[in-house]
Amino acid sequence: MDKVMYGVVHGRSIDLADDPGVADGQQVRVVITGLPEKHAAGDGIRRSAGGWAEYPEMDAIMEQVHQDRQRERRTQEVP
């Protein structure tokens, strides 16, 4: 009998979401496939922003990028 089940690993134990439907003490073969972690929207950018924490010039650089983009938009709008 093959059955797909989901659970959570706690050390060397796996807490299954449902009853596996096998007798207590019965040997089974377990194939573990990790599932991707669920993250809230914006978590990726918040985690990646930490890499710039020790780079104090970053605010000035980002401000310059913003100003350059504003200048480009004004130039494109003028016929």
N, C-alpha and C positions, 0 to 999 in steps of 0.2 A: 504494500500500500504506500503510495507517494502522496504527500500532503504538504501544501505550502502554508506555513504559519509565520506569524510575526511576534517578536518579543523584544525584550530589552536585556542587554548583557549587564550583569553585576558581578564583577570579578570573574570567577570561573563558573558562575551560574547564569542561566538564561530564564528570565521571567516571561513565560508565554502569555499572549493576549487571550488565547482560548484553550480549552481542554484538548490535549493532543489525541485523546481517544485511544490510548494504548495502556496496557496493564502496567501497574506500578512494578518497577524492576525490570521491565522488558528492555532488551538492548535495541538501540536505534542507531541509524547513521545520520549524522547532522552535517549539512552543507550550509556554511554561513556566507551570506552575501550582505555586505554593509549597504545601508540605504543612505542617500545623501541627507545631510542635516537640513532641517527647514530653518530658513532665516527670514527675518522680517525685511520688508522693503527698505532699502537704504543701508542695510548692515554692511554690505561689501564696501561701499565708499567710506563708511565710518571706520572700518578696520584698516583700509588702505591709507587713510589720511594720517594715521599714526606714524608712518614712515617719514613725514615731513616735520614732525614735532621738534626735532633738534636743528631745524634749518630756518633761523629767524628771518632770512631774506625772502622767504616764500611769499609773505604777504605783499611785499613790494613787487615781486615778479608777477603775481596774479593780478595785481592792480594794473600793471603795465599791459598785460594781456587783455584785460577788460577795456582799457583805454584804446588800444590798437584796434580791437574789434568794433568799438563805437566809431572810430575814425573811418574804418572800412565801410561801415554801413552808410555813413553820411556821404562818402565819396560815391557809392553806388547809386544813391537816390538822386543825385544831381545829374541832369541830362547833359 
